[in-house]
Amino acid sequence: MTDSQLSQTPEVVAWPSDQAAQETLIARASEILRAGGLVVFPTDTVYGIAADPLNTLAVDRIFVVKQRPAEKRIALLVAGPDDLDRLSTTVPDEARALAAVAWPGALTIVLACSRPELGPTIALRWPDHEIPTRIATALDSPLATTSANISSLPSPRTAQDVLAQLQSGYELLIDGGEATGGVDSTVIDFSTGEPKLLRRGGLERSAMESALGAAAAARLLD
């Protein structure tokens, strides 16, 4: 990451109500990501900072900007459930059932990855928010995204929360109002057989019970 990238002051743009202006902003965000830049936007949980997952330099910038430990992986936001099969080698029945109940929403699913350039495992989430979904659709790619905060500090719910922690180092901040969830997603790892809870987040227990059964949900959560 160059000094100029580190000192990059973001353009802050309010999410417009006009459809044509929305499309222009989505195209602008996609252009920045294709060029190796970083974009911050609201999701259904918290505000996230995103990069093109195939651009390793751009992904590395996220780690620097957030002061994120190198060993922590970054999840991919997708535009729909088809990416489960498109990006993973195997989708266990439990993972598919949970996605059917909880997506779009506050669930991240870790699976064995079919794309070697993305690593041995992949963490996928379909957010229940139009901005990241439309950007991923326009880019025709998932978005490497993590919360737009300094690591270990509270995840941001508003654009103002983002700017209080991350004043520079990225190109664009889309101010879409308050992220209504306010809690990071639940992360469940299905990559090694028996599912493992990696983070207890915003997914309701009832959704897990509906998809996996009460006993399986209890093994994960209790």
FENMOLIN-V218949 format. One record per backbone hydrogen bond with DSSP energy under -1.0 kcal/mol. CO is the residue of the C=O (numbers start at 0). NH is the residue of the N-H. If there is no record, write none. Layout:
# FENMOLIN-V218949
{{CO	NH} {CO	NH}}
This chain:
# FENMOLIN-V218949
{{1	5} {2	6} {4	7} {7	168} {10	172} {12	174} {17	21} {18	22} {19	23} {20	24} {21	25} {22	26} {23	27} {24	28} {25	29} {26	30} {27	31} {28	32} {29	33} {30	34} {31	36} {32	35} {37	170} {37	171} {38	49} {39	173} {40	47} {43	180} {44	181} {46	147} {47	40} {48	145} {49	38} {50	143} {51	54} {54	58} {55	59} {56	60} {57	61} {58	62} {59	63} {60	64} {61	65} {62	67} {65	150} {68	71} {74	144} {75	124} {76	142} {79	82} {80	83} {81	85} {82	86} {83	87} {86	113} {91	95} {92	96} {93	97} {94	98} {95	99} {96	100} {97	101} {98	102} {104	106} {105	185} {107	187} {108	123} {109	189} {110	121} {111	88} {114	117} {115	118} {119	112} {121	110} {122	75} {123	108} {124	77} {125	104} {126	128} {128	132} {129	133} {130	134} {131	135} {132	136} {133	137} {134	138} {135	139} {135	140} {142	76} {143	50} {145	48} {146	148} {149	152} {155	46} {156	178} {157	161} {158	162} {159	163} {161	164} {161	165} {170	10} {171	39} {172	12} {173	175} {174	14} {183	201} {185	107} {186	197} {186	198} {187	109} {188	195} {195	188} {198	186} {203	207} {204	208} {205	209} {206	210} {207	211} {208	212} {212	216} {213	217} {214	218} {215	219} {216	220} {217	221}}
